[in-house]
Amino acid sequence: MDKKKQETRIKEVINSIRPYLVNDGGDVEFVKYEDNIVYIKMMGACSNCNVLDITLKDGIESTIIEEVPEVKEVVNINTVD
C-alpha cells in the first residue's frame, strides 16, 4: 500500500474511533503521517485525561496498526516536546 493510501486508511480508522471519544467529551485530530508514524492531537476531555496513555496505545494505536500494519507508532503531539 502506498503512502497516500495508507494515510487515507489511517484517517478512516480515526474517523471510526472518533464517536467513542466524542461520547466521553473528547476528540482526536489527524495531524500527519511521516516515517510510518502517525501524529495525532487529542482534544477536549481526552487532552488531559488520566487514562490518555491507555486510550492512545491500547485503543487508537492498536486499531490503526491492525488496519495499517505499516504504521510503527501513534504519537500525541500534545505530549511531544
Backbone as CSV, one residue per row, in Angstrom:
resi,resn,N_x,N_y,N_z,CA_x,CA_y,CA_z,C_x,C_y,C_z
1,MET,0.852,-1.177,0.000,0.000,0.000,0.000,0.899,1.241,0.000
2,ASP,0.624,2.178,-0.911,1.455,3.377,-0.965,1.077,4.355,0.151
3,LYS,1.929,5.352,0.349,1.760,6.265,1.488,0.420,6.994,1.451
4,LYS,-0.014,7.413,0.284,-1.283,8.140,0.173,-2.459,7.248,0.589
5,LYS,-2.435,5.987,0.150,-3.490,5.046,0.537,-3.424,4.747,2.032
6,GLN,-2.204,4.636,2.560,-2.046,4.412,3.997,-2.647,5.574,4.779
7,GLU,-2.344,6.795,4.355,-2.852,7.972,5.049,-4.383,8.038,4.980
8,THR,-4.938,7.714,3.827,-6.397,7.694,3.685,-7.012,6.664,4.623
9,ARG,-6.414,5.485,4.684,-6.930,4.422,5.558,-6.801,4.816,7.026
10,ILE,-5.690,5.449,7.395,-5.477,5.917,8.773,-6.578,6.897,9.160
11,LYS,-6.884,7.834,8.273,-7.939,8.813,8.551,-9.294,8.128,8.704
12,GLU,-9.550,7.105,7.893,-10.803,6.351,8.009,-10.903,5.655,9.364
13,VAL,-9.792,5.073,9.809,-9.779,4.392,11.113,-10.004,5.407,12.234
14,ILE,-9.339,6.543,12.160,-9.520,7.590,13.170,-10.976,8.039,13.205
15,ASN,-11.578,8.202,12.035,-12.985,8.610,11.983,-13.914,7.552,12.569
16,SER,-13.522,6.287,12.485,-14.351,5.218,13.067,-14.223,5.180,14.594
17,ILE,-13.107,5.651,15.112,-12.856,5.691,16.560,-13.470,6.943,17.180
18,ARG,-13.506,8.010,16.424,-13.926,9.324,16.923,-15.230,9.309,17.726
19,PRO,-16.300,8.631,17.291,-17.549,8.682,18.068,-17.405,8.209,19.515
20,TYR,-16.529,7.256,19.755,-16.318,6.764,21.122,-15.661,7.847,21.986
21,LEU,-14.745,8.588,21.397,-14.074,9.660,22.134,-15.026,10.828,22.368
22,VAL,-15.778,11.192,21.338,-16.737,12.294,21.441,-17.782,11.980,22.507
23,ASN,-18.162,10.727,22.586,-19.144,10.283,23.582,-18.664,10.567,25.008
24,ASP,-17.352,10.577,25.198,-16.774,10.851,26.518,-16.271,12.291,26.646
25,GLY,-16.648,13.144,25.691,-16.268,14.557,25.764,-14.934,14.888,25.135
26,GLY,-14.344,13.959,24.417,-13.052,14.208,23.790,-13.132,14.148,22.284
27,ASP,-11.979,14.182,21.654,-11.893,14.065,20.203,-10.439,13.814,19.837
28,VAL,-10.230,13.455,18.589,-8.888,13.217,18.075,-8.809,13.821,16.685
29,GLU,-7.656,14.402,16.376,-7.442,15.026,15.078,-6.181,14.447,14.446
30,PHE,-6.270,14.034,13.200,-5.110,13.580,12.443,-4.254,14.807,12.129
31,VAL,-2.948,14.720,12.376,-2.034,15.825,12.090,-1.177,15.502,10.870
32,LYS,-0.464,14.360,10.916,0.359,13.969,9.773,0.776,12.512,9.901
33,TYR,1.260,11.977,8.793,1.791,10.617,8.744,3.166,10.709,8.103
34,GLU,4.191,10.387,8.880,5.565,10.580,8.424,6.461,9.482,8.990
35,ASP,7.265,8.872,8.125,8.200,7.816,8.547,7.492,6.696,9.306
36,ASN,6.318,6.324,8.831,5.496,5.256,9.416,5.026,5.561,10.839
37,ILE,5.001,6.833,11.187,4.490,7.272,12.485,3.304,8.190,12.236
38,VAL,2.211,7.930,12.944,1.005,8.753,12.843,1.048,9.770,13.980
39,TYR,0.890,11.033,13.625,0.852,12.101,14.613,-0.595,12.581,14.727
40,ILE,-1.095,12.575,15.957,-2.469,12.999,16.210,-2.462,14.050,17.304
41,LYS,-3.596,14.710,17.443,-3.779,15.675,18.532,-5.039,15.271,19.283
42,MET,-4.888,14.972,20.558,-6.028,14.636,21.406,-6.628,15.949,21.903
43,MET,-7.958,16.025,21.870,-8.621,17.270,22.212,-9.744,17.035,23.224
44,GLY,-10.268,18.129,23.754,-11.369,18.054,24.709,-10.961,17.302,25.961
45,ALA,-11.873,16.506,26.468,-11.618,15.746,27.692,-10.442,14.788,27.535
46,CYS,-10.154,14.378,26.303,-9.051,13.432,26.071,-7.678,14.080,26.231
47,SER,-7.599,15.397,26.095,-6.288,16.047,26.116,-5.602,15.985,27.464
48,ASN,-6.366,15.870,28.544,-5.741,15.794,29.873,-6.343,14.688,30.733
49,CYS,-6.862,13.672,30.066,-7.483,12.537,30.766,-6.409,11.690,31.450
50,ASN,-6.724,11.149,32.617,-5.737,10.336,33.334,-5.542,8.951,32.711
51,VAL,-6.379,8.556,31.762,-6.183,7.281,31.053,-5.805,7.519,29.595
52,LEU,-5.245,8.704,29.313,-4.856,9.059,27.949,-3.891,8.049,27.345
53,ASP,-2.889,7.628,28.106,-1.904,6.676,27.575,-2.558,5.355,27.172
54,ILE,-3.507,4.906,27.972,-4.214,3.656,27.658,-5.066,3.843,26.404
55,THR,-5.779,4.954,26.334,-6.600,5.244,25.158,-5.726,5.316,23.915
56,LEU,-4.590,5.985,24.028,-3.696,6.167,22.893,-3.096,4.847,22.427
57,LYS,-2.486,4.104,23.321,-1.766,2.884,22.939,-2.686,1.680,22.728
58,ASP,-3.569,1.422,23.680,-4.416,0.225,23.599,-5.641,0.415,22.705
59,GLY,-6.032,1.659,22.496,-7.212,1.928,21.676,-6.837,2.389,20.283
60,ILE,-6.357,3.606,20.199,-6.093,4.227,18.905,-4.947,3.552,18.167
61,GLU,-3.787,3.433,18.805,-2.620,2.858,18.133,-2.870,1.416,17.703
62,SER,-3.392,0.594,18.584,-3.586,-0.816,18.231,-4.594,-0.973,17.095
63,THR,-5.629,-0.135,17.072,-6.626,-0.204,15.999,-6.026,0.226,14.665
64,ILE,-5.259,1.302,14.671,-4.633,1.770,13.430,-3.640,0.741,12.911
65,ILE,-2.797,0.189,13.780,-1.792,-0.795,13.345,-2.463,-2.062,12.821
66,GLU,-3.576,-2.434,13.408,-4.311,-3.612,12.929,-4.794,-3.402,11.488
67,GLU,-5.223,-2.189,11.175,-5.748,-1.872,9.850,-4.658,-1.463,8.853
68,VAL,-3.587,-0.847,9.356,-2.480,-0.382,8.509,-1.181,-0.863,9.153
69,PRO,-0.788,-2.113,8.867,0.369,-2.719,9.543,1.690,-1.982,9.342
70,GLU,1.767,-1.131,8.336,3.000,-0.370,8.095,3.261,0.663,9.187
71,VAL,2.232,1.037,9.917,2.371,2.031,10.994,3.154,1.411,12.142
72,LYS,4.175,2.152,12.607,5.009,1.691,13.723,4.498,2.210,15.063
73,GLU,3.947,3.441,15.037,3.599,4.093,16.300,2.607,5.209,16.042
74,VAL,1.835,5.547,17.075,0.957,6.710,17.048,1.401,7.633,18.173
75,VAL,1.639,8.892,17.838,2.169,9.875,18.802,1.175,11.023,18.950
76,ASN,0.882,11.352,20.199,0.050,12.502,20.510,0.943,13.739,20.545
77,ILE,0.725,14.687,19.629,1.608,15.853,19.571,1.502,16.749,20.796
78,ASN,0.438,16.591,21.575,0.289,17.379,22.805,1.340,17.010,23.835
79,THR,1.910,15.802,23.712,2.895,15.350,24.700,4.315,15.343,24.152
80,VAL,4.496,15.842,22.924,5.825,15.893,22.314,6.458,17.224,22.663
81,ASP,7.696,17.180,23.118,8.404,18.437,23.470,8.981,19.082,22.242
